[in-house]
């Protein structure tokens, strides 16, 4: 069945990163910033955007149509917003969004072709947004922030809070 190998790939995606809406801004103590798929795989770390870039490259290498997509989420109990990176895979004639950020206590994103199982569902009353577009390439503002940040503390301040 299509998707069985994808489930394994999603589970094997490197952990250790991502911004954490409605909580602490950083999940890991790792200060390295990665943005290229090869760097994420080699170093085993990356925030949601970097992991999305890596998994997109891996899936496309297997001829699985994959796109990048985004959410705007609140973080630190309303202190600000961040843009969260996701992917979408095309199976059975439809696009299915997936969250590759990695799970931990309180976060249970799961691969699913039968409905979204993302880490967070945006709440409009908090200024959160599900951006409807599918992107063939990473958003330039996200890439610029990832490329220019010397470490994660600088990255948190450089990432866009909206698209």
Secondary structure as the mmCIF struct_conf table of DSSP 4:
data_model
#
loop_
_struct_conf.conf_type_id
_struct_conf.id
_struct_conf.beg_label_comp_id
_struct_conf.beg_label_asym_id
_struct_conf.beg_label_seq_id
_struct_conf.end_label_comp_id
_struct_conf.end_label_asym_id
_struct_conf.end_label_seq_id
TURN_TY1_P TURN_TY1_P1 UNK A 2 UNK A 3
HELX_RH_AL_P HELX_RH_AL_P1 UNK A 4 UNK A 12
BEND BEND1 UNK A 13 UNK A 13
BEND BEND2 UNK A 16 UNK A 16
STRN STRN1 UNK A 21 UNK A 21
TURN_TY1_P TURN_TY1_P2 UNK A 22 UNK A 22
BEND BEND3 UNK A 23 UNK A 23
BEND BEND4 UNK A 25 UNK A 25
BEND BEND5 UNK A 27 UNK A 27
BEND BEND6 UNK A 29 UNK A 29
BEND BEND7 UNK A 36 UNK A 36
HELX_RH_AL_P HELX_RH_AL_P2 UNK A 37 UNK A 43
TURN_TY1_P TURN_TY1_P3 UNK A 44 UNK A 44
HELX_RH_AL_P HELX_RH_AL_P3 UNK A 48 UNK A 61
TURN_TY1_P TURN_TY1_P4 UNK A 62 UNK A 63
STRN STRN2 UNK A 66 UNK A 75
HELX_RH_3T_P HELX_RH_3T_P1 UNK A 76 UNK A 78
TURN_TY1_P TURN_TY1_P5 UNK A 79 UNK A 79
STRN STRN3 UNK A 80 UNK A 91
TURN_TY1_P TURN_TY1_P6 UNK A 92 UNK A 93
STRN STRN4 UNK A 94 UNK A 98
BEND BEND8 UNK A 101 UNK A 101
STRN STRN5 UNK A 104 UNK A 104
TURN_TY1_P TURN_TY1_P7 UNK A 105 UNK A 106
STRN STRN6 UNK A 107 UNK A 107
BEND BEND9 UNK A 113 UNK A 115
BEND BEND10 UNK A 119 UNK A 119
HELX_RH_3T_P HELX_RH_3T_P2 UNK A 124 UNK A 126
TURN_TY1_P TURN_TY1_P8 UNK A 127 UNK A 127
STRN STRN7 UNK A 129 UNK A 130
STRN STRN8 UNK A 135 UNK A 135
BEND BEND11 UNK A 136 UNK A 137
HELX_RH_AL_P HELX_RH_AL_P4 UNK A 140 UNK A 148
BEND BEND12 UNK A 150 UNK A 151
HELX_RH_AL_P HELX_RH_AL_P5 UNK A 152 UNK A 158
BEND BEND13 UNK A 159 UNK A 159
BEND BEND14 UNK A 161 UNK A 161
#
